[in-house]
Amino acid sequence: MQHYICTGECHGESSNPGVCQVEDCKKEGEPLTPCNCPDSTHHNPAPQEGEKDGE
């Protein structure tokens, strides 16, 4: 199931797209990364626009 994660130190997770809202996270205000992992381990983030798989 697709969900969205923060790749900053807060490791936030949301079922909806958006931005990180954790005040002390270095990624605050940055878009959450789409993720398709089936088990909440977040080892399968979708590539960001302009990125290639595996980068």
C-alpha positions as CSV (number, residue, x, y, z in Angstrom):
1,M,0.0,0.0,0.0
2,Q,1.4,3.4,-1.0
3,H,2.3,5.7,1.9
4,Y,4.6,8.7,2.3
5,I,7.7,8.9,4.5
6,C,10.1,11.6,5.7
7,T,13.7,10.6,4.9
8,G,14.9,13.0,7.7
9,E,15.7,11.9,11.2
10,C,12.1,12.0,12.4
11,H,11.2,9.1,10.0
12,G,7.6,10.3,9.9
13,E,5.0,8.4,7.9
14,S,1.6,9.4,6.4
15,S,-1.1,7.8,4.3
16,N,-1.4,11.1,2.4
17,P,1.1,13.2,0.4
18,G,2.4,16.3,2.1
19,V,5.4,17.8,3.7
20,C,7.3,17.0,6.9
21,Q,5.8,18.9,9.8
22,V,8.2,18.0,12.6
23,E,9.8,21.2,13.8
24,D,13.2,19.8,14.8
25,C,13.6,17.6,11.7
26,K,16.1,18.8,9.1
27,K,13.5,18.0,6.4
28,E,10.8,20.1,7.9
29,G,8.7,21.6,5.1
30,E,10.1,19.3,2.5
31,P,7.9,16.9,0.5
32,L,7.4,13.4,1.9
33,T,8.8,10.5,-0.2
34,P,6.3,8.0,-1.7
35,C,7.0,4.5,-0.5
36,N,5.5,1.2,-1.5
37,C,7.0,-1.2,1.1
38,P,4.5,-3.8,2.2
39,D,5.8,-4.1,5.8
40,S,6.5,-0.6,7.0
41,T,10.3,-1.1,6.8
42,H,10.5,1.6,4.1
43,H,13.1,-0.2,2.1
44,N,11.2,0.5,-1.2
45,P,10.9,4.3,-1.6
46,A,9.7,5.3,-5.0
47,P,12.3,7.3,-7.0
48,Q,11.8,11.1,-6.7
49,E,11.2,13.1,-9.9
50,G,14.4,13.4,-11.8
51,E,16.1,10.5,-10.0
52,K,16.9,7.1,-11.4
53,D,16.2,3.8,-9.5
54,G,18.9,3.1,-7.0
55,E,20.3,6.6,-6.6
